[in-house]
Amino acid sequence: MSVARSVVVEADGGSRGNPGPAGYGAVVIDPATGETLAEAAEYIGVATNNVAEYRGLIAGLTAAKALFPDAGDALRVHVRMDSKLVVEQMSGRWKIKHPDMKPLAARAAAILPPSRVTYEWIPRAQNKHADRLANEAMDAGRDGRRWEASASTAALDAPTARTASIPPSGPPGDQAAGAAKARAALAAARGAAAPEGLFPLPEAGEPDGAAPVAPSPVPPASGSAGPAPLPLAPASRPDQAVSGQDPQGRPGAPLETAGTPQTGWGSAPDLGAPATLVLLRHGETALTPQKRFSGSGGTDPELSATGRGQAERAAEHFAALGAVQEIVSSPLRRCRETAAAVAARLDLDVRVDEGLRETDFGAWEGLTFTEVRERYGDDLTAWLASPEAAPTGGGESFAEVAERVAAARDRIVARYAGRTVLTVTHVTPIKTLVRLALGAPPEALFRMELSAASISTVAYYGDGNASVRLLNDTSHLR
């Protein structure tokens, strides 16, 4: 009879460019002591963050199985990752639609019986060991060599981080998993051994703390721009709620930089001037006061008289400020017209980046939320339930939008290192960039107000840190 074995697998992957040079890292841990049992890392060439994360998962599960080849069904593995996408897809809560993800997910699922593997999302700060392994692998690939376990320093401070990383997690109502982790956190804080080990594993049938709380579609109030998926700050500007809010609160594919940013300033090196993105939302169009879906798949409306006035006031503001050195715009007309007004005052050229365009809302373009519900109710319900779902008629999912926004961000930051770039774009890209820069939870998307022609600012440093310096400033419009 096989002896029961339980291990924790932490895995991560990163891409410096998304897609770009990529690597993964994985570590197998004794859940009772926090001891590292095995490490794996590899540079995999050019790939996306998602591919690298799945490869990390596969490596971790493979290493766990190799440690206990005779355990069979008695081996129990609890996977901890900071990739919400991988955790939710492998847990069966989100569908896998991307053609690159399907074979990787199938490969991961075939390593061990699914009933013996549980998944938990953890904050990135609690996944430092795997993150550092992934970065070591990418560094090795950059230098033309292979990652070697004997040279790795990824585990140096992992025990301390693990002991401190047992706060309760999981959605509201997840009382069983949350209470167990709360007890462990209290015990660790008192210096005692955690009552259920450093990594309390979910009992059979117990929630693993990663299940999202899917919001129920709520009919919009009269005159509202869309639904109120969560009881948070609603959109009060035209077309805001239907132009870039993922109802589950996440923009899709991970957008974080691959490195581990250094926090604090006590021992931080002088990284020089950051690339500063001044995020300007375009001015109003004729569709704005009518609160209609207005993305990149419709009529591409021009600025209204009100919108042109907003663009001119923004131009006056930036001319007086004197800080903008470059201008990059979404290809859509309303953004190009807003950018052109500023460029004329500053005597600058406008570079267009296709990745900054708004979501393509397919057959919903030009319709109100109520009209979409009446005509395409089932599709709307599916869209509200998953960032992988696309609008009717071949529109884009929020996951797809997030991938191209991440790539656009990386291009701009790399091209204009140390410079201040006016980035004229839409609600979806701006909210996504701000949330990721803050490291805020997914529901933060619903807590941001973003007015037409408003200004937000994010600075990106060479070590991967980002600093949000301004959000939804409309003082220049008054």
Buried (B, 14 or more C-beta within 10 A) or exposed (E): EEEEBBBBBBBBBBBBBBBBBBBBBBBBBBBBBBBBBBBBBBBBEEBBBBBBBBBBBBBBBBBBBEBBEEBBEBBBBBBBBBBBBBBBBBBEBBEBBBEEBEEBBEBBBEBBEEEBBBBBBBEBBBBBBBBBBBBBBBBBBEEEEEBEEEEBEBBEEBBEBBBEBBBBBBBEEBEBBBEBBBBBBEBBEEEEEBEBBBBBBBEEEBBBBBBBBBBEBBEBEEEBBBBBBBEEEBBEBBBBBBBBBBBBBBBBBBBBBBBBEBEEEEEEEEEEEBBBBBBBBBBBBBBBEEBBBBBBBBEBBBBBEBBBBBBBBBBBBBBEEEEBBBBBBBBBBBBBBBBBBBBBBBEBEBBBBEBBBBBBBBBBBBBBBBEBBEEBEEBBEBBBBBBBBBBBBEBBBBBBBBBBBBBBBBBBBEBBBEBBBBBBBBBBBBBBBBBBBBBBEBBBBBBBBBBBBBBBBBBBBBBBBBEBEEBBBBEBBE
